[in-house]
Amino acid sequence: MNVPARVNLPFRGISLTLSRERISRWVSLCVAFLWGSGCVFSPLRQIESVPASVKALQGDQQNHTRTSDDVEEAAADELFVGVALSGGGSRAAVFAGEVLTRLHELGVMQRVDFISGISSGSLAGAYYCVSRDPADSRPGDLVWQREVVEELMRRGVWFDYFSRYVFNPLNLMRYYGTGLNRSYQMRTVIDQKFLHEKTFSDLNPKRPRLLMTATTLESGAVFTFTDRQLASRGIQSGVLKLADAVQASSTFPGLFHPYVLPDYTKYSTTAPGQTFVHLVDGGVYDNLGVVPLLKIFQENRQRFPRGGVIIVADASLPVEVKAKLALQADSRRMTDYFVDFGTMRKSLDIMFEVDRLGLMRALKEDTLHLGLRVIHLHYTTGVLSDGVSIHDDLPNILDLDKPVPTNVDFKDKRQLIAPTSLGISVEHARASREAARKVIDFNIDEIRRVADDR
């Protein structure tokens, strides 16, 4: 095409003169942008689209780690004991960290068979299960010690996430040119700040078995990172990083891209092609982390003639904490001009709360015919109440226009409630730990029964 050396363009009465070189430069930039935007069709899109720690099983290789739903070890004493750690940002991580620390001090964790973590609860669960007690630790080990856990669980990640990845020009090009996404970026932050490249094979054999769960976008089912479920997709569990599972379980919709895992069992050299599972936050399906525990107990009920106990560390907040919104005619923010993330997050909070109420009701009903006891350690009870459970009488799931019953004045105590964020203040962390201690003291008789039940 013959392009004139200079082109005059009239614009609102002003004549703009563009040189051939400037036109060529702008055309090149536009082509590059369109190419990057359409890279979903490019072979380069497959680069970085699967985490480097995701490896295919080779030959007759088998998965054998502590991320297992096998009950052989758990059934030895004929009593099932599980701990569920809910989601809820750093508030949940701090609350779960204190619950695990206190239960460990009481001798309860030594009786626990499985820890099930959802979203941020999976971080506390993973750190506990890979750590060692100070007396048993060796160089390079992660140590479970109160002061260490208190500092780690409240540690913020936003600065690292944005400074190292989001505002990194190189990552911006990698995002448009390859399969890099925000979940993989945050996975790296979690690995560097908390888990230090520990894999599933590093899990402490003296700790309970670990279950971390996400939700599949394809079917809406749960995906629990167990030896069995990973093997069903031809994935090695031993080399998989704990940070991979923690991030997959914490991939909050909208904030992060889905966490992608391949299905190596559906790949062949004669007919190349591969399917994938796209994972988002486990709280979309189960924000308490109880479903994997219930599933194991129900499927193996005959192996536990003495019944079972599930301790639920529930860091959720009741909807009426947000009652101050009723005083505002317009709760929009400046950024809502583009996408109303505030309304999306509040709507998801309601969805999680309805889901939580339904799960707690199902748990209480299961106790009637499964021989299952539930010890509900509820954050709001601990932080707001003075020794009286505010959720003893669950509301009817069909009467959602009625608020959850409480016995406190939220206006006076709202400053004690830690926000759902990735990093909280020293004051909120202190209040969350105090909430854990109070709610454990409130249920101390039942908890001690677990430790003493031989």
C-alpha positions in Angstrom: 0.0 0.0 0.0 1.3 3.4 -1.0 1.1 5.7 2.1 1.8 9.5 1.5 4.8 10.9 3.3 2.5 13.3 5.2 -1.3 13.3 5.7 -3.4 16.3 6.6 -6.5 15.5 8.7 -9.1 18.2 9.4 -10.3 17.9 13.0 -12.8 20.5 14.4 -11.4 23.2 12.2 -7.8 22.3 13.0 -5.5 20.7 10.5 -3.5 17.7 11.9 -0.4 16.7 10.0 0.8 13.1 10.5 4.0 11.8 9.1 4.3 8.3 7.4 6.5 7.2 10.3 4.0 8.2 13.0 1.1 6.5 11.1 3.2 3.3 10.8 4.0 3.5 14.6 0.3 3.8 15.5 -0.7 1.1 13.1 1.9 -1.2 14.7 0.7 -0.4 18.2 -2.9 -1.2 17.3 -1.9 -4.5 15.7 0.1 -5.4 18.7 -2.8 -4.6 21.0 -5.3 -6.5 18.9 -2.9 -9.5 18.8 -2.5 -9.4 22.6 -6.2 -9.1 23.2 -6.8 -12.1 20.9 -4.0 -14.3 22.2 -6.6 -16.7 23.5 -6.3 -18.2 20.0 -2.5 -18.1 20.1 -0.3 -21.1 20.9 1.5 -18.7 23.3 -1.6 -18.8 25.4 -0.6 -22.3 26.7 2.6 -20.9 28.2 2.2 -20.5 31.9 -1.5 -21.6 31.7 -0.7 -24.5 34.0 1.4 -24.0 37.2 4.9 -25.5 37.0 4.3 -27.6 40.1 1.4 -29.5 38.3 3.0 -32.7 37.0 1.5 -35.7 35.3 1.6 -39.1 36.9 4.1 -41.4 35.1 3.5 -45.1 34.4 2.3 -46.9 37.5 3.2 -44.1 39.8 0.7 -43.5 42.7 -0.2 -40.7 44.9 0.6 -41.2 48.6 0.6 -38.1 50.8 -1.2 -36.7 53.8 -3.8 -35.0 51.6 -5.8 -38.2 51.6 -9.4 -39.2 52.3 -8.2 -42.7 53.4 -9.8 -43.6 56.7 -7.6 -46.6 57.7 -5.6 -44.6 60.2 -8.6 -42.6 61.4 -10.7 -45.7 62.1 -8.2 -47.3 64.4 -10.0 -45.9 67.5 -13.4 -46.2 65.8 -14.1 -42.5 66.5 -14.2 -39.9 63.7 -12.8 -36.4 64.6 -12.7 -33.6 62.1 -12.0 -29.9 62.2 -13.5 -27.5 59.6 -11.9 -24.1 59.1 -14.2 -21.6 57.3 -13.4 -18.8 54.9 -13.4 -15.1 55.7 -10.2 -13.4 54.6 -7.4 -12.7 57.2 -10.1 -12.6 59.9 -10.7 -16.3 59.2 -7.0 -17.1 59.1 -6.3 -15.4 62.4 -9.4 -17.0 64.1 -8.5 -20.5 62.7 -4.9 -20.1 63.8 -5.9 -19.3 67.4 -8.5 -22.1 67.4 -5.8 -24.6 66.2 -3.3 -23.3 68.7 -5.7 -23.5 71.7 -7.0 -27.0 70.6 -3.4 -28.1 70.3 -2.6 -26.9 73.8 -5.7 -28.7 75.1 -4.6 -32.0 73.5 -7.5 -32.1 71.1 -5.6 -31.8 67.8 -3.7 -34.9 68.7 -7.0 -36.7 68.4 -8.1 -35.1 65.1 -8.2 -37.3 62.0 -8.9 -34.6 59.3 -8.6 -30.9 58.9 -10.7 -29.4 56.2 -10.0 -25.8 55.1 -11.9 -23.5 52.8 -10.5 -20.3 51.4 -8.4 -18.5 54.0 -9.1 -21.3 56.4 -7.1 -23.5 54.1 -4.0 -21.3 54.8 -4.2 -21.9 58.5 -4.9 -25.6 58.0 -2.0 -26.0 55.5 0.5 -24.2 57.8 -0.6 -26.3 60.8 -0.3 -29.6 58.9 3.1 -28.9 57.3 4.6 -27.4 60.5 6.3 -29.1 63.4 6.3 -28.4 67.1 9.5 -26.5 68.2 10.9 -29.6 70.0 10.6 -31.7 66.8 11.7 -29.0 64.3 14.8 -29.2 62.1 16.5 -26.5 59.9 14.2 -25.5 57.1 11.0 -26.6 58.9 8.0 -24.4 59.4 7.3 -24.2 63.2 3.9 -24.0 64.9 4.6 -21.6 67.7 2.0 -19.1 69.1 3.9 -15.9 68.4 4.9 -17.1 64.9 1.3 -18.1 64.0 -0.1 -14.8 65.4 2.2 -12.8 63.2 1.8 -14.9 60.1 -2.0 -15.2 60.0 -2.6 -11.5 60.1 0.1 -10.7 57.6 -1.2 -8.6 54.6 -0.5 -9.6 51.1 -2.0 -6.7 49.1 1.3 -4.7 48.8 3.3 -7.7 47.6 0.5 -8.7 45.1 0.2 -5.2 43.6 3.8 -4.1 43.7 5.4 -7.3 42.5 2.9 -8.4 40.0 -0.1 -6.2 39.1 2.1 -3.1 38.5 4.9 -5.1 36.9 5.0 -4.1 33.2 6.6 -7.5 32.3 3.7 -9.3 33.9 1.3 -7.1 32.0 2.8 -8.3 28.8 2.9 -11.9 30.0 -0.8 -11.6 30.9 -1.8 -10.6 27.4 0.7 -12.8 25.6 0.6 -16.0 27.7 -1.7 -17.9 30.1 -0.5 -16.0 33.2 -3.4 -14.9 35.4 -4.0 -13.2 38.7 -4.5 -16.5 40.6 -1.0 -17.6 39.6 0.4 -14.3 40.8 -1.2 -14.5 44.2 -0.2 -18.2 44.5 3.4 -17.0 44.3 2.8 -14.4 47.0 1.3 -17.0 49.3 4.2 -19.3 48.7 6.8 -16.7 49.4 5.2 -15.2 52.5 3.7 -18.2 54.2 4.6 -21.7 52.9 8.1 -21.4 51.4 7.8 -23.9 48.6 6.5 -26.7 50.8 4.7 -29.4 48.8 2.2 -32.0 49.7 5.0 -34.5 50.4 6.3 -32.2 53.1 3.2 -32.6 55.3 3.9 -33.7 58.8 2.9 -37.3 59.4 2.2 -36.5 63.0 -0.5 -34.0 62.0 -4.1 -34.7 60.8 -4.7 -35.4 57.2 -5.3 -32.2 55.2 -8.3 -31.5 52.9 -8.4 -28.3 50.9 -11.4 -27.6 48.7 -12.4 -25.4 45.8 -15.5 -25.2 43.6 -15.5 -26.3 39.9 -17.0 -23.8 37.4 -17.9 -26.6 35.0 -20.2 -28.5 37.3 -20.5 -26.5 40.5 -19.2 -29.5 42.4 -16.5 -29.5 45.1 -12.9 -30.3 44.1 -11.0 -31.5 47.1 -7.2 -31.7 46.8 -6.8 -35.4 47.7 -4.5 -38.1 46.4 -7.6 -39.8 44.9 -9.1 -36.8 43.2 -5.8 -35.6 41.8 -5.0 -39.1 40.5 -8.4 -39.2 38.8 -7.0 -36.4 36.6 -3.5 -37.9 36.3 -1.9 -35.3 38.5 1.0 -36.0 40.9 0.1 -34.9 44.5 3.6 -35.2 46.0 5.2 -32.4 44.0 2.2 -30.1 44.1 2.8 -27.0 46.2 0.6 -26.3 49.2 0.3 -22.8 47.8 -1.4 -24.1 44.7 -4.2 -25.7 46.7 -4.5 -22.7 49.1 -4.9 -20.3 46.2 -7.3 -22.5 44.3 -9.5 -22.7 47.5 -9.2 -18.9 47.9 -9.9 -17.8 44.3 -12.6 -15.3 45.1 -14.8 -14.7 42.0 -14.1 -11.4 40.3 -11.0 -10.7 42.3 -9.0 -13.6 40.8 -9.1 -15.6 37.7 -10.1 -19.2 37.9 -7.3 -21.6 39.0 -6.8 -24.0 36.1 -5.8 -27.7 36.4 -5.4 -30.0 33.5 -6.8 -33.5 33.1 -3.8 -35.6 32.0 -5.9 -38.7 31.7 -7.6 -37.3 28.6 -4.5 -36.5 26.7 -3.0 -38.8 24.0 -0.1 -38.5 21.5 -2.3 -39.9 18.7 -5.1 -37.4 19.2 -3.6 -34.4 21.0 -6.1 -32.5 23.1 -6.7 -31.8 26.8 -9.5 -30.8 29.1 -9.2 -28.6 32.1 -11.0 -27.9 35.4 -11.5 -24.3 36.4 -11.5 -23.8 40.1 -12.9 -20.9 42.2 -13.3 -20.2 45.9 -14.5 -23.2 47.9 -16.8 -20.9 49.8 -19.1 -20.7 46.7 -20.2 -24.3 47.5 -19.3 -24.7 51.2 -18.0 -21.7 53.1 -17.6 -23.8 56.3 -15.4 -26.6 55.0 -17.8 -29.3 56.4 -18.8 -31.0 53.2 -15.5 -33.0 52.8 -15.7 -34.2 56.4 -19.4 -35.1 56.1 -18.7 -37.0 52.9 -15.9 -39.1 54.4 -17.9 -39.8 57.6 -21.1 -40.8 55.7 -19.2 -43.0 53.2 -17.4 -44.8 56.0 -20.0 -44.8 58.8 -19.6 -48.5 59.6 -15.9 -47.9 60.3 -16.7 -45.5 63.1 -19.1 -47.3 65.5 -18.3 -44.8 68.2 -19.7 -42.0 66.0 -18.0 -38.7 65.2 -17.2 -35.2 66.2 -16.8 -32.2 63.9 -15.4 -29.0 65.3 -16.4 -26.0 63.1 -14.3 -22.9 63.3 -16.8 -20.5 61.8 -15.4 -17.0 61.1 -18.5 -15.7 59.2 -20.2 -12.4 60.0 -24.0 -12.0 60.3 -25.6 -9.9 57.6 -26.9 -7.3 60.1 -23.4 -6.1 60.8 -23.9 -4.2 57.5 -27.0 -2.5 58.8 -25.3 0.9 58.5 -25.9 0.6 54.7 -29.6 1.2 55.4 -28.6 4.8 56.4 -27.1 5.5 53.0 -29.2 6.4 49.9 -26.3 5.7 47.6 -23.5 3.4 48.6 -21.6 3.5 45.3 -17.9 4.2 45.1 -16.0 6.1 42.4 -14.8 2.8 40.8 -18.4 1.5 40.5 -18.7 3.5 37.3 -16.9 0.6 35.6 -17.9 -2.5 37.7 -19.9 -2.4 40.9 -17.6 -4.6 42.9 -19.0 -3.4 46.2 -22.5 -4.7 45.4 -21.1 -7.9 44.0 -19.1 -8.6 47.2 -22.1 -7.8 49.4 -24.3 -10.1 47.3 -21.8 -12.9 47.6 -21.7 -12.3 51.3 -25.4 -12.9 51.5 -25.0 -16.0 49.3 -22.3 -17.3 51.6 -24.4 -16.6 54.7 -27.5 -18.4 53.3 -25.2 -21.3 52.4 -23.7 -21.4 55.8 -27.1 -21.4 57.6 -28.2 -24.3 55.4 -25.1 -26.3 56.1 -25.3 -25.7 59.8 -29.0 -26.8 59.8 -28.0 -29.9 57.8 -25.2 -30.7 60.3 -27.6 -30.4 63.2 -30.1 -32.7 61.5 -27.4 -35.2 60.7 -26.6 -35.5 64.4 -30.0 -37.1 64.9 -29.3 -40.2 62.8 -25.6 -40.4 62.1 -24.2 -40.3 65.7 -22.4 -37.1 64.8 -21.7 -34.3 67.3 -21.0 -30.8 66.2 -19.1 -28.2 68.2 -19.8 -24.8 66.6 -17.1 -22.3 67.4 -18.6 -19.1 66.0 -16.6 -16.0 65.6 -19.4 -13.6 66.2 -20.4 -15.3 69.4 -16.8 -14.9 70.7 -16.3 -11.3 69.6 -19.7 -9.9 70.4 -21.3 -12.0 73.1 -20.6 -12.4 76.8 -20.9 -16.2 77.0 -24.2 -16.7 75.3 -24.4 -18.2 71.8 -26.2 -15.9 69.4 -26.9 -18.6 66.9 -28.4 -21.3 69.1 -31.8 -20.9 67.3 -31.1 -20.9 63.6 -33.6 -18.9 61.5 -35.9 -20.7 59.2 -34.1 -20.9 55.9 -37.4 -19.9 54.2 -37.8 -16.8 56.3 -34.9 -14.9 55.0 -36.6 -11.5 55.5 -36.1 -12.1 59.2 -32.6 -11.2 60.5 -30.4 -13.6 62.4 -31.4 -13.4 66.1 -28.7 -11.6 68.2 -28.4 -10.3 71.7 -25.9 -7.5 71.1 -25.9 -3.9 70.0 -23.8 -3.9 66.8 -23.4 -0.1 66.9 -21.4 -0.3 70.1 -19.2 -3.3 69.1 -18.8 -2.9 65.4 -15.2 -1.7 65.9 -14.3 -5.1 67.2 -15.3 -6.9 64.0 -12.4 -7.6 61.7 -13.2 -7.0 58.0 -13.1 -9.6 55.3 -9.7 -8.6 53.8 -6.3 -10.0 53.0 -4.5 -8.5 55.9 -6.0 -7.0 59.1 -4.8 -4.6 61.8 -3.1 -5.5 65.1 -6.3 -4.5 67.0 -8.6 -6.6 64.8 -6.2 -9.5 65.0 -6.2 -9.3 68.8 -10.0 -9.1 68.9 -10.2 -12.2 66.6 -7.9 -14.2 68.8 -9.8 -13.2 71.8 -13.0 -14.3 70.1 -11.5 -17.7 69.5 -10.5 -18.1 73.1 -13.9 -17.0 74.4 -15.9 -19.3 72.2 -13.6 -22.2 73.0 -14.1 -21.5 76.8 -17.8 -21.4 76.1 -17.7 -24.9 74.7 -14.8 -26.2 76.9 -16.7 -29.2 78.4 -17.5 -30.7 75.0 -14.0 -29.9 73.7 -12.4 -31.7 76.6 -14.6 -34.7 76.0 -12.9 -35.0 72.6 -9.4 -34.9 74.2 -10.3 -37.4 76.9 -12.4 -39.8 74.8 -10.0 -42.8 74.4 
